[in-house]
Amino acid sequence: LSCVATHASSSSDIQSHRGAAQAGDSANFFCTLQNERVKMDLEDYDLPDQASYVVGVKEKAAKAGLLADLNDHFDWRPQYEYSSMSMFSGFLSPDQVEWLLQDTR
């Protein structure tokens, strides 16, 4: 099982596992099990205490600010930062995943 969280612009709200995302934002949580990609609702899924995630940011220019905020809020740094892409990866807690999904970057 591998999972990735993504953001996309949308007029609808979606629910995270603890509350609603901000209006106008949609966050998606996709998992791949065997060869099938499945969109999951976080409210229907218990996230592990810590798991490895690949996180995509809308704009590459926003990645540095997002990583700085993760460091400030959670004292967290990525395990790997993809230098040529708007992505990073590392081990995240459910609170960190929720925070990322509610961020608009």
MOHU-V108815 format. One record per residue. N is the residue number from 1. RES is the residue in one small letter. PSI is psi in degrees with one decimal (none if undefined). NEAR is the number of other ideal C-beta (glycine too) atoms within 8 Angstrom. Layout:
n | res | psi | near
N | RES | PSI | NEAR
N | RES | PSI | NEAR
//
This chain:
n | res | psi | near
1 | l | 123.5 | 5
2 | s | 145.5 | 5
3 | c | 151.1 | 11
4 | v | 140.4 | 11
5 | a | 135.2 | 14
6 | t | 161.0 | 8
7 | h | 147.8 | 14
8 | a | 150.6 | 6
9 | s | 138.9 | 5
10 | s | 157.1 | 7
11 | s | -6.1 | 3
12 | s | 153.6 | 5
13 | d | 152.0 | 9
14 | i | 160.6 | 10
15 | q | 135.7 | 10
16 | s | -178.1 | 13
17 | h | -7.6 | 9
18 | r | -13.3 | 4
19 | g | 178.5 | 4
20 | a | 144.5 | 7
21 | a | 165.0 | 11
22 | q | 146.6 | 8
23 | a | 140.6 | 4
24 | g | -11.0 | 6
25 | d | 146.3 | 12
26 | s | 135.0 | 11
27 | a | 139.4 | 12
28 | n | 144.5 | 10
29 | f | 109.2 | 13
30 | f | 140.1 | 12
31 | c | 148.9 | 11
32 | t | 122.1 | 11
33 | l | 117.3 | 6
34 | q | -116.5 | 4
35 | n | 15.5 | 3
36 | e | 128.4 | 6
37 | r | 128.8 | 6
38 | v | 131.2 | 8
39 | k | 131.1 | 7
40 | m | 145.9 | 10
41 | d | 125.4 | 9
42 | l | -30.6 | 13
43 | e | -19.0 | 7
44 | d | 6.7 | 5
45 | y | 129.3 | 9
46 | d | 112.8 | 3
47 | l | 144.5 | 8
48 | p | 160.6 | 6
49 | d | -35.6 | 4
50 | q | 135.7 | 6
51 | a | 162.1 | 8
52 | s | 130.4 | 8
53 | y | 150.1 | 12
54 | v | 124.9 | 8
55 | v | 128.9 | 11
56 | g | 136.7 | 10
57 | v | 143.3 | 13
58 | k | -49.1 | 7
59 | e | 132.3 | 8
60 | k | -36.3 | 7
61 | a | -23.8 | 5
62 | a | -10.3 | 11
63 | k | -43.4 | 14
64 | a | -43.2 | 7
65 | g | -39.9 | 8
66 | l | -43.8 | 11
67 | l | -36.8 | 12
68 | a | -41.5 | 8
69 | d | -38.9 | 9
70 | l | -40.3 | 13
71 | n | -43.2 | 10
72 | d | -44.1 | 6
73 | h | -37.2 | 7
74 | f | 1.4 | 10
75 | d | 47.4 | 3
76 | w | 139.6 | 10
77 | r | 147.4 | 7
78 | p | 150.7 | 9
79 | q | -37.0 | 7
80 | y | 131.6 | 7
81 | e | 118.4 | 7
82 | y | 108.3 | 9
83 | s | -31.6 | 4
84 | s | 2.6 | 3
85 | m | 165.1 | 6
86 | s | 50.8 | 10
87 | m | 156.8 | 10
88 | f | 165.7 | 12
89 | s | 159.2 | 11
90 | g | 177.4 | 11
91 | f | 127.9 | 7
92 | l | 149.5 | 13
93 | s | 166.3 | 8
94 | p | -38.2 | 10
95 | d | -39.1 | 7
96 | q | -39.1 | 11
97 | v | -45.8 | 13
98 | e | -44.5 | 12
99 | w | -45.4 | 11
100 | l | -42.5 | 11
101 | l | -23.8 | 13
102 | q | -10.8 | 10
103 | d | 141.6 | 9
104 | t | -4.3 | 5
105 | r | none | 10
//
